[in-house]
Amino acid sequence: MRNRLRTLRAERRWSQADLADRCQVSRQTINAIETGRYDPSLPLAFTLADIFGLTIEDIFFPDRPPGPTDPATRR
């Protein structure tokens, strides 16, 4: 699953450790999500969405090629 987590975190000038503290997970978990090695649990995805004030769909995207309904390609 692709995601915008690194970009959202960087926009706020948070380190991975800062975000991990807010989510009550390890820095390694945040790193694994950002690099696509780990897909978060649904509760963690909701926590991340709440922290950034977004929906889960605004942060996470399927691994399929972008199409006209993919939020990453919308203007």
Backbone as a printed PyTorch tensor [residue, N CA C, xyz], in Angstrom:
tensor([[[  0.8400,  -1.1640,   0.0000],
         [  0.0000,   0.0000,   0.0000],
         [  0.8980,   1.2430,   0.0000]],

        [[  0.6060,   2.1590,  -0.8950],
         [  1.3530,   3.4170,  -0.9490],
         [  0.7610,   4.3810,   0.0840]],

        [[  1.5540,   5.3830,   0.4670],
         [  1.0340,   6.3540,   1.4250],
         [  1.7770,   7.6820,   1.3130]],

        [[  1.1800,   8.7040,   1.9190],
         [  1.7680,  10.0520,   1.9280],
         [  2.3070,  10.4090,   3.3040]],

        [[  2.5400,   9.4190,   4.1300],
         [  2.9050,   9.6650,   5.5160],
         [  4.1760,  10.4980,   5.6480]],

        [[  5.2010,  10.1640,   4.8990],
         [  6.4710,  10.8980,   4.9910],
         [  6.2720,  12.3680,   4.6400]],

        [[  5.5200,  12.6310,   3.5890],
         [  5.2610,  14.0100,   3.1660],
         [  4.4740,  14.7710,   4.2270]],

        [[  3.4230,  14.1520,   4.7450],
         [  2.6080,  14.8050,   5.7670],
         [  3.4250,  15.0950,   7.0210]],

        [[  4.2530,  14.1460,   7.4040],
         [  5.1070,  14.3250,   8.5770],
         [  6.1110,  15.4490,   8.3440]],

        [[  6.7360,  15.4480,   7.1780],
         [  7.7450,  16.4660,   6.8540],
         [  7.1370,  17.8680,   6.8000]],

        [[  5.9030,  17.9860,   6.3080],
         [  5.2320,  19.2900,   6.2550],
         [  5.0900,  19.9050,   7.6470]],

        [[  5.0130,  19.0540,   8.6480],
         [  4.8710,  19.5140,  10.0280],
         [  6.2060,  19.5660,  10.7650]],

        [[  7.2730,  19.1990,  10.0450],
         [  8.6310,  19.1760,  10.6060],
         [  8.7400,  18.2450,  11.8150]],

        [[  8.0180,  17.1110,  11.7230],
         [  8.0730,  16.0980,  12.7670],
         [  9.0710,  15.0290,  12.3610]],

        [[  9.8050,  14.5300,  13.3190],
         [ 10.6540,  13.3650,  13.0650],
         [  9.7810,  12.1140,  13.1240]],

        [[ 10.3450,  11.0060,  12.7000],
         [  9.6190,   9.7490,  12.8320],
         [  9.3250,   9.4640,  14.2990]],

        [[ 10.2620,   9.8140,  15.1790],
         [ 10.0550,   9.6080,  16.6120],
         [  8.9140,  10.4810,  17.1380]],

        [[  8.8060,  11.7260,  16.6340],
         [  7.7080,  12.6040,  17.0470],
         [  6.3600,  11.9780,  16.6960]],

        [[  6.2430,  11.5150,  15.4620],
         [  4.9850,  10.9060,  15.0280],
         [  4.7270,   9.6070,  15.7900]],

        [[  5.7570,   8.8250,  15.9980],
         [  5.6080,   7.5790,  16.7410],
         [  5.0710,   7.8460,  18.1430]],

        [[  5.5930,   8.8720,  18.8050],
         [  5.1080,   9.2340,  20.1400],
         [  3.6340,   9.5920,  20.1130]],

        [[  3.2340,  10.3450,  19.1050],
         [  1.8250,  10.7350,  18.9900],
         [  0.9160,   9.5280,  18.7630]],

        [[  1.4450,   8.5160,  18.0820],
         [  0.6720,   7.3070,  17.7620],
         [  0.8350,   6.2130,  18.8060]],

        [[  1.7760,   6.3970,  19.7100],
         [  2.1060,   5.3950,  20.7200],
         [  2.5760,   4.0870,  20.0840]],

        [[  3.4520,   4.2370,  19.0910],
         [  4.1130,   3.1000,  18.4470],
         [  5.6060,   3.4040,  18.3920]],

        [[  6.3850,   2.4660,  17.9150],
         [  7.8290,   2.6950,  17.8170],
         [  8.1700,   3.5060,  16.5640]],

        [[  9.3360,   4.1350,  16.6070],
         [  9.8350,   4.8480,  15.4360],
         [ 10.0110,   3.8680,  14.2780]],

        [[ 10.4160,   2.6390,  14.5820],
         [ 10.6070,   1.6300,  13.5450],
         [  9.2950,   1.3050,  12.8300]],

        [[  8.1940,   1.3500,  13.5630],
         [  6.8880,   1.1150,  12.9380],
         [  6.5830,   2.2080,  11.9300]],

        [[  6.8150,   3.4580,  12.3060],
         [  6.5720,   4.5800,  11.3870],
         [  7.4690,   4.4410,  10.1620]],

        [[  8.7380,   4.0970,  10.3740],
         [  9.6590,   3.9110,   9.2510],
         [  9.1710,   2.8030,   8.3350]],

        [[  8.7290,   1.6990,   8.8810],
         [  8.2630,   0.5690,   8.0760],
         [  7.0140,   0.9290,   7.2710]],

        [[  6.1250,   1.7170,   7.8540],
         [  4.9370,   2.1620,   7.1120],
         [  5.3400,   3.0970,   5.9780]],

        [[  6.2040,   4.0600,   6.2810],
         [  6.6310,   5.0260,   5.2610],
         [  7.3340,   4.3570,   4.0890]],

        [[  8.0820,   3.3200,   4.3480],
         [  8.8330,   2.6520,   3.2800],
         [  8.0490,   1.5200,   2.6260]],

        [[  6.8100,   1.3110,   3.0490],
         [  5.9670,   0.3040,   2.4240],
         [  6.2550,  -1.1220,   2.8500]],

        [[  7.0540,  -1.3020,   3.9020],
         [  7.3500,  -2.6520,   4.3850],
         [  6.2830,  -3.1760,   5.3260]],

        [[  5.4010,  -2.3030,   5.7840],
         [  4.3770,  -2.6820,   6.7580],
         [  3.1210,  -1.8800,   6.4810]],

        [[  1.9830,  -2.5590,   6.4220],
         [  0.6950,  -1.8860,   6.3160],
         [  0.1220,  -1.7640,   7.7210]],

        [[ -0.2870,  -0.5680,   8.1230],
         [ -0.7690,  -0.3900,   9.4960],
         [ -2.0790,  -1.1240,   9.7380]],

        [[ -2.3060,  -1.4470,  10.9950],
         [ -3.6020,  -1.9970,  11.3790],
         [ -4.6600,  -0.9190,  11.1650]],

        [[ -5.9050,  -1.3210,  11.1110],
         [ -6.9800,  -0.3450,  10.9290],
         [ -7.0240,   0.6650,  12.0820]],

        [[ -6.8890,   0.2340,  13.3500],
         [ -6.8630,   1.2380,  14.4230],
         [ -5.7030,   2.2350,  14.2850]],

        [[ -4.5300,   1.7640,  13.8740],
         [ -3.4000,   2.6760,  13.6850],
         [ -3.6520,   3.6140,  12.5070]],

        [[ -4.2510,   3.1080,  11.4480],
         [ -4.5740,   3.9650,  10.3020],
         [ -5.5490,   5.0650,  10.7190]],

        [[ -6.5390,   4.7290,  11.5450],
         [ -7.4740,   5.7410,  12.0460],
         [ -6.7540,   6.7560,  12.9340]],

        [[ -5.8310,   6.2840,  13.7650],
         [ -5.0560,   7.1880,  14.6130],
         [ -4.2570,   8.1650,  13.7620]],

        [[ -3.5820,   7.6600,  12.7410],
         [ -2.8070,   8.5200,  11.8470],
         [ -3.7090,   9.5440,  11.1650]],

        [[ -4.8620,   9.0960,  10.6850],
         [ -5.7990,  10.0140,  10.0330],
         [ -6.2450,  11.1050,  10.9990]],

        [[ -6.5470,  10.7260,  12.2470],
         [ -6.9570,  11.7220,  13.2450],
         [ -5.8440,  12.7250,  13.5260]],

        [[ -4.6270,  12.2470,  13.6530],
         [ -3.4950,  13.1250,  13.9410],
         [ -3.3210,  14.1740,  12.8480]],

        [[ -3.4960,  13.7630,  11.5920],
         [ -3.3060,  14.6900,  10.4780],
         [ -4.5890,  15.4060,  10.0650]],

        [[ -5.7090,  15.0580,  10.6830],
         [ -6.9690,  15.7020,  10.3390],
         [ -7.4480,  15.3440,   8.9480]],

        [[ -7.1500,  14.1160,   8.5180],
         [ -7.5100,  13.6340,   7.1850],
         [ -8.2770,  12.3330,   7.2960]],

        [[ -8.7550,  11.8380,   6.1690],
         [ -9.3470,  10.5010,   6.1430],
         [ -8.2430,   9.4900,   5.8340]],

        [[ -8.5190,   8.2470,   6.1200],
         [ -7.5630,   7.1870,   5.7960],
         [ -7.2630,   7.1970,   4.3030]],

        [[ -8.2930,   7.4220,   3.4940],
         [ -8.1210,   7.4260,   2.0380],
         [ -7.2570,   8.5870,   1.5510]],

        [[ -7.1540,   9.6440,   2.3560],
         [ -6.2870,  10.7660,   1.9930],
         [ -4.8110,  10.4590,   2.2620]],

        [[ -4.5460,   9.4220,   3.0390],
         [ -3.1710,   9.0780,   3.4160],
         [ -2.6820,   7.8140,   2.7150]],

        [[ -3.5510,   6.8180,   2.5960],
         [ -3.1600,   5.5090,   2.0660],
         [ -3.8530,   5.2210,   0.7420]],

        [[ -3.1070,   4.5920,  -0.1820],
         [ -3.6060,   4.2910,  -1.5210],
         [ -3.2870,   2.8430,  -1.8730]],

        [[ -4.1260,   2.2040,  -2.6720],
         [ -3.8320,   0.8300,  -3.1160],
         [ -2.5600,   0.7860,  -3.9640]],

        [[ -1.9770,  -0.3830,  -4.0760],
         [ -0.7530,  -0.5680,  -4.8690],
         [ -1.0130,  -0.7020,  -6.3600]],

        [[ -2.2050,  -0.4610,  -6.8010],
         [ -2.4990,  -0.5690,  -8.2350],
         [ -2.0660,   0.7020,  -8.9510]],

        [[ -1.9170,   0.6340, -10.2700],
         [ -1.5430,   1.8390, -11.0200],
         [ -2.5920,   2.9360, -10.8090]],

        [[ -2.1770,   4.1900, -10.7200],
         [ -3.1300,   5.2880, -10.5050],
         [ -4.1480,   5.3630, -11.6340]],

        [[ -5.3640,   5.6120, -11.2640],
         [ -6.4320,   5.7750, -12.2370],
         [ -7.1830,   7.0580, -11.9640]],

        [[ -8.2480,   7.3040, -12.6940],
         [ -8.9730,   8.5720, -12.5470],
         [ -9.6190,   8.7460, -11.1740]],

        [[ -9.8440,   7.6560, -10.4180],
         [-10.4710,   7.7800,  -9.0970],
         [ -9.4480,   7.7620,  -7.9670]],

        [[ -8.1780,   7.6620,  -8.2930],
         [ -7.1190,   7.6320,  -7.2790],
         [ -6.8960,   9.0390,  -6.7480]],

        [[ -7.0280,   9.2420,  -5.4110],
         [ -6.8530,  10.5930,  -4.8500],
         [ -5.4930,  11.2050,  -5.1770]],

        [[ -4.4820,  10.3950,  -5.3980],
         [ -3.1460,  10.9310,  -5.6950],
         [ -3.1020,  11.6070,  -7.0580]],

        [[ -4.0590,  11.2940,  -7.9400],
         [ -4.0400,  11.8760,  -9.2820],
         [ -5.1190,  12.9480,  -9.4520]],

        [[ -5.9280,  13.1810,  -8.4270],
         [ -6.9710,  14.2210,  -8.5150],
         [ -6.3450,  15.5980,  -8.3980]],

        [[ -7.0070,  16.5710,  -8.9970],
         [ -6.5460,  17.9640,  -8.9030],
         [ -7.5140,  18.7880,  -8.1320]]])
